[in-house]
Amino acid sequence: MQLGFRGNEIIIHKELSMLDESVLDFVDILARHNIKHVIVSGYVAILFGLDRMCDDVDILIQNTAFERFLKLWLELEKTYECLDTQDPIDAYNGYLRYHHAIRIAKKGSPVPNFHIKFVKNEIERLSLKYRRSVNLDNRILFISPIEIQIPYKLFQGSEKDVDDARFLIKLFRDELNMAMLDRFLTELEIPKDSAKKYLGDI
């Protein structure tokens, strides 16, 4: 895999996995419906080469009127299905409006499934606002800023999450906005000794 940087865009040259292809196909649909979105959590590290399994892809989307959501739903249901409910009104009013994720997967293939939810707090709003574009095989993905992704992974705290944070800091150390990284370490109340233990001197 080769990485390049052009302004706010990250350019990746690699052989695409089946997961990459699935993600690209799904976010293309979101883009066609003008739904602003950002990929967060585990797939971000996997996108950049971390070798581990990923059954779900977490995507935050802008708060969207029901009419636009319904148009998205009607296109999705041609080839995808919601694993939580078959009713778009329930999906919108019972899940998304209460900041619960809905899980979407290709019909007959529950892995991967896409966890879609509206942004609900400041960290998520900033992840969407300052999302970074990734040029993957001349197609575009949007991911959470690495400076938010790393602290959030430490905040989640599982062994898998810490491994993701370590992987990302090693890969992007020379490209990070350290003031932004420190800001979110502070906002998520990551102790300085824990940050140093897992990330080294930053």
SEDO-825193 format. One line per field, with one value per residue (C-alpha): residue in three letters; x, y, z. Coordinates in steps of 0.5 Angstrom, whole numbers. Layout:
% residues N
type c(ALA,...)
X c(X,...)
Y c(Y,...)
Z c(Z,...)
***
This chain:
% residues 202
type c(MET,GLN,LEU,GLY,PHE,ARG,GLY,ASN,GLU,ILE,ILE,ILE,HIS,LYS,GLU,LEU,SER,MET,LEU,ASP,GLU,SER,VAL,LEU,ASP,PHE,VAL,ASP,ILE,LEU,ALA,ARG,HIS,ASN,ILE,LYS,HIS,VAL,ILE,VAL,SER,GLY,TYR,VAL,ALA,ILE,LEU,PHE,GLY,LEU,ASP,ARG,MET,CYS,ASP,ASP,VAL,ASP,ILE,LEU,ILE,GLN,ASN,THR,ALA,PHE,GLU,ARG,PHE,LEU,LYS,LEU,TRP,LEU,GLU,LEU,GLU,LYS,THR,TYR,GLU,CYS,LEU,ASP,THR,GLN,ASP,PRO,ILE,ASP,ALA,TYR,ASN,GLY,TYR,LEU,ARG,TYR,HIS,HIS,ALA,ILE,ARG,ILE,ALA,LYS,LYS,GLY,SER,PRO,VAL,PRO,ASN,PHE,HIS,ILE,LYS,PHE,VAL,LYS,ASN,GLU,ILE,GLU,ARG,LEU,SER,LEU,LYS,TYR,ARG,ARG,SER,VAL,ASN,LEU,ASP,ASN,ARG,ILE,LEU,PHE,ILE,SER,PRO,ILE,GLU,ILE,GLN,ILE,PRO,TYR,LYS,LEU,PHE,GLN,GLY,SER,GLU,LYS,ASP,VAL,ASP,ASP,ALA,ARG,PHE,LEU,ILE,LYS,LEU,PHE,ARG,ASP,GLU,LEU,ASN,MET,ALA,MET,LEU,ASP,ARG,PHE,LEU,THR,GLU,LEU,GLU,ILE,PRO,LYS,ASP,SER,ALA,LYS,LYS,TYR,LEU,GLY,ASP,ILE)
X c(0,2,0,0,-3,-5,-8,-14,-14,-11,-9,-9,-6,-7,-11,-18,-21,-28,-29,-27,-31,-37,-36,-35,-41,-45,-42,-43,-51,-50,-47,-52,-57,-53,-53,-47,-43,-37,-34,-31,-29,-25,-26,-21,-15,-17,-17,-10,-8,-9,-10,-16,-23,-29,-36,-39,-38,-40,-42,-45,-50,-52,-59,-64,-71,-75,-77,-70,-68,-74,-71,-65,-69,-72,-66,-63,-68,-67,-61,-60,-64,-65,-63,-67,-74,-77,-81,-78,-82,-80,-73,-73,-77,-76,-68,-65,-69,-67,-59,-60,-56,-60,-56,-56,-53,-53,-59,-57,-50,-51,-43,-41,-47,-47,-49,-52,-54,-55,-49,-51,-46,-40,-35,-39,-41,-34,-32,-37,-35,-28,-28,-22,-23,-19,-18,-18,-18,-20,-27,-28,-29,-30,-27,-26,-20,-14,-14,-21,-20,-14,-17,-24,-20,-17,-23,-27,-21,-22,-15,-18,-19,-12,-9,-13,-10,-3,-3,-6,-1,5,2,1,5,9,2,-2,-4,-2,-5,-12,-10,-8,-15,-19,-15,-16,-24,-24,-21,-15,-10,-3,0,-4,-3,4,4,0,2,9,12,7)
Y c(0,7,13,20,27,33,38,35,29,22,18,11,6,-1,-7,-7,-12,-14,-10,-4,-5,-6,1,4,2,4,11,12,11,16,21,21,23,29,26,28,23,21,14,13,7,1,1,7,3,-3,2,4,-3,-6,-13,-15,-17,-12,-14,-7,-1,5,12,18,22,29,30,29,30,24,26,25,19,16,17,14,8,6,6,2,-3,-5,-9,-8,-9,-6,-12,-8,-6,-7,0,6,10,6,6,14,16,10,9,15,21,18,17,9,6,2,-4,-4,-10,-13,-18,-25,-23,-20,-18,-13,-9,-1,2,9,14,21,25,27,30,35,30,27,34,36,29,31,38,36,30,28,26,19,18,10,8,14,14,18,16,21,19,22,26,22,27,25,18,17,20,17,10,11,13,7,3,-4,-8,-8,0,1,-3,2,8,5,3,10,14,10,11,19,22,26,29,30,37,36,42,38,32,34,38,32,28,33,33,26,26,21,22,24,18,13,17,17,9,8,13,15,22,27)
Z c(0,-2,2,-1,2,-2,2,6,2,3,-3,-2,-8,-6,-8,-6,-1,-1,5,1,-5,0,3,-3,-6,0,1,-7,-5,1,-4,-9,-4,-2,5,9,12,15,17,24,29,26,19,19,21,17,11,12,12,19,19,23,22,21,21,22,19,23,19,22,18,18,21,15,14,13,6,4,8,5,-2,1,4,-3,-7,-1,-1,-8,-6,2,8,15,20,25,22,15,16,14,19,25,22,22,28,33,31,28,31,38,36,35,30,24,21,14,10,3,2,4,6,13,14,13,16,16,23,21,26,26,30,37,41,40,38,33,30,29,26,21,20,19,16,11,4,2,-5,-6,-13,-15,-11,-5,2,8,15,22,23,25,31,33,31,36,42,41,40,47,50,48,51,49,47,40,40,43,38,33,36,36,29,27,31,28,21,21,27,22,19,25,27,34,37,35,38,44,45,44,48,53,52,52,59,57,62,60,63,59,52,53,55,49,44,46,46,42)
***
